[in-house]
Amino acid sequence: MQGKNVVIIGASSGVGYSTAEILGAEGANLFTISRNEPDFPPSLQFEHFSHDILEEDFPAEALPEKIDALIYCPGSINLKPLRSLSAQMFREDYELNVIGAVKAIKAALKALKKADGTPSIVLFSTVAVQQGMAFHGSVAAAKGAIEGLTRSLAAELSPRIRVNCIAPSLVNTPLASHILSSEERVTASNNRHPLKRIGEAKDIAQTAVFLASEQSSWITGQVIGVDGGLSRLR
Ligand SMILES: NC(=O)c1ccc[n+]([C@@H]2O[C@H](COP(=O)([O-])OP(=O)(O)OC[C@H]3O[C@@H](n4cnc5c(N)ncnc54)[C@H](OP(=O)(O)O)[C@@H]3O)[C@@H](O)[C@H]2O)c1
């Protein structure tokens, strides 16, 4: 990724942070956007623009002239029975997961088209779209929309720009800390996975880097499960 311009929305924690660490070590030029500035080690060079993606307008000035990869990380895990999920909560999850990504992609399209090769957009879904999981109604609905968006935009933007999506199972990041709040919960979560462990941010980040790079130049419109086998194995 030496010299490639990569925009990461949400590199201040979790998967986005780990993705930035790998890309930075590979020599990519990093442009990060989130509310908080990432606390990277001093060796990692990056340009940060502080912005809340829930604001109406996306800050076009945060983007470079040419973009080789755009990675949209913000997401939610709002697990509740349907009786406790208001229509407003569904709207908020949709706004962050889907509309935020749409705003970022629309703002970046011109710069993506200026890049050589097959520039890449990487989005995030969840294992809970493929496998029905109780209490996941709101997040599964929003991420299901991301999977539809992935395939539709991949068709629309082909052959110029690739669009793919990663569907993780439970990953040890700040977003999942409320689910992993005790040793018993971590053990139970590990045991639910065929590979007998939950994910680490790096497990997902390595796939994001692959999808962002030319190594995946013949892959578009895919939803890739990175989930310890949970979505496919009994
Ligand atoms: N962790 C899991 O178990 C899991 C499972 C399935 C799917 N996923 C999906 O994987 C993706 C990455 O998750 P993660 O666990 O790495 O999440 P995370 O640790 O919460 O990181 C999310 C990043 O997005 C940024 N962000 C959140 N809200 C934002 C806003 N309103 N405006 C701008 N930036 C915002 C955060 O930065 P600031 O707070 O600084 O703004 C942060 O850098 C998400 O789409 C998530 O839904 C995660």
The ligand as an SDF file (V2000), in Angstrom:
LIG
                    3D

 48 52  0  0  0  0  0  0  0  0999 V2000
  -17.0360   -5.2630   17.4150 N   0  0  0  0  0  0  0  0  0  0  0  0
  -17.8930   -6.1810   17.0370 C   0  0  0  0  0  0  0  0  0  0  0  0
  -18.1710   -7.1660   17.7640 O   0  0  0  0  0  0  0  0  0  0  0  0
  -18.5630   -6.0910   15.6910 C   0  0  0  0  0  0  0  0  0  0  0  0
  -19.3750   -7.1620   15.2780 C   0  0  0  0  0  0  0  0  0  0  0  0
  -20.0160   -7.0940   14.0450 C   0  0  0  0  0  0  0  0  0  0  0  0
  -19.8590   -5.9730   13.2340 C   0  0  0  0  0  0  0  0  0  0  0  0
  -19.0530   -4.9430   13.6630 N   0  0  0  0  0  0  0  0  0  0  0  0
  -18.9260   -3.7720   12.8010 C   0  0  0  0  0  0  0  0  0  0  0  0
  -17.5570   -3.5100   12.5360 O   0  0  0  0  0  0  0  0  0  0  0  0
  -17.3590   -2.0890   12.3770 C   0  0  0  0  0  0  0  0  0  0  0  0
  -16.2070   -1.6160   13.2670 C   0  0  0  0  0  0  0  0  0  0  0  0
  -16.5860   -1.8490   14.6170 O   0  0  0  0  0  0  0  0  0  0  0  0
  -15.6200   -1.6020   15.8630 P   0  0  0  0  0  0  0  0  0  0  0  0
  -15.9190   -2.6940   16.8180 O   0  0  0  0  0  0  0  0  0  0  0  0
  -14.2360   -1.3670   15.4140 O   0  0  0  0  0  0  0  0  0  0  0  0
  -16.2610   -0.2490   16.4370 O   0  0  0  0  0  0  0  0  0  0  0  0
  -15.6390    0.8690   17.4130 P   0  0  0  0  0  0  0  0  0  0  0  0
  -14.5170    0.3090   18.2270 O   0  0  0  0  0  0  0  0  0  0  0  0
  -16.8090    1.4760   18.1130 O   0  0  0  0  0  0  0  0  0  0  0  0
  -15.0310    1.9520   16.3940 O   0  0  0  0  0  0  0  0  0  0  0  0
  -15.9140    2.7300   15.6300 C   0  0  0  0  0  0  0  0  0  0  0  0
  -15.1750    3.8810   14.9970 C   0  0  0  0  0  0  0  0  0  0  0  0
  -16.1530    4.6800   14.3000 O   0  0  0  0  0  0  0  0  0  0  0  0
  -16.0990    6.0230   14.7650 C   0  0  0  0  0  0  0  0  0  0  0  0
  -17.4380    6.5990   14.8840 N   0  0  0  0  0  0  0  0  0  0  0  0
  -18.4890    6.1180   15.5930 C   0  0  0  0  0  0  0  0  0  0  0  0
  -19.5230    6.9700   15.5350 N   0  0  0  0  0  0  0  0  0  0  0  0
  -19.1090    8.0130   14.7700 C   0  0  0  0  0  0  0  0  0  0  0  0
  -19.7110    9.2230   14.3580 C   0  0  0  0  0  0  0  0  0  0  0  0
  -20.9550    9.5490   14.7390 N   0  0  0  0  0  0  0  0  0  0  0  0
  -19.0100   10.0720   13.5840 N   0  0  0  0  0  0  0  0  0  0  0  0
  -17.7390    9.7870   13.2190 C   0  0  0  0  0  0  0  0  0  0  0  0
  -17.1080    8.6600   13.5740 N   0  0  0  0  0  0  0  0  0  0  0  0
  -17.7830    7.7770   14.3540 C   0  0  0  0  0  0  0  0  0  0  0  0
  -15.4480    5.9520   16.1450 C   0  0  0  0  0  0  0  0  0  0  0  0
  -14.7220    7.1600   16.3890 O   0  0  0  0  0  0  0  0  0  0  0  0
  -15.1710    8.3590   17.3700 P   0  0  0  0  0  0  0  0  0  0  0  0
  -15.8740    7.7420   18.5280 O   0  0  0  0  0  0  0  0  0  0  0  0
  -13.8770    9.0230   17.6740 O   0  0  0  0  0  0  0  0  0  0  0  0
  -16.0720    9.2280   16.5360 O   0  0  0  0  0  0  0  0  0  0  0  0
  -14.4880    4.7860   15.9980 C   0  0  0  0  0  0  0  0  0  0  0  0
  -13.2630    5.2320   15.4920 O   0  0  0  0  0  0  0  0  0  0  0  0
  -18.7050   -1.4390   12.7270 C   0  0  0  0  0  0  0  0  0  0  0  0
  -19.3810   -1.0960   11.5470 O   0  0  0  0  0  0  0  0  0  0  0  0
  -19.4560   -2.5160   13.4750 C   0  0  0  0  0  0  0  0  0  0  0  0
  -20.8580   -2.4060   13.3310 O   0  0  0  0  0  0  0  0  0  0  0  0
  -18.3990   -4.9840   14.8600 C   0  0  0  0  0  0  0  0  0  0  0  0
  1  2  1  0
  2  3  2  0
  2  4  1  0
  4  5  1  0
  4 48  2  0
  5  6  2  0
  6  7  1  0
  7  8  2  0
  8  9  1  0
  8 48  1  0
  9 10  1  0
  9 46  1  0
 10 11  1  0
 11 12  1  0
 11 44  1  0
 12 13  1  0
 13 14  1  0
 14 15  2  0
 14 16  1  0
 14 17  1  0
 17 18  1  0
 18 19  2  0
 18 20  1  0
 18 21  1  0
 21 22  1  0
 22 23  1  0
 23 24  1  0
 23 42  1  0
 24 25  1  0
 25 26  1  0
 25 36  1  0
 26 27  1  0
 26 35  1  0
 27 28  2  0
 28 29  1  0
 29 30  1  0
 29 35  2  0
 30 31  1  0
 30 32  2  0
 32 33  1  0
 33 34  2  0
 34 35  1  0
 36 37  1  0
 36 42  1  0
 37 38  1  0
 38 39  2  0
 38 40  1  0
 38 41  1  0
 42 43  1  0
 44 45  1  0
 44 46  1  0
 46 47  1  0
M  CHG  2   8   1  16  -1
M  END
$$$$
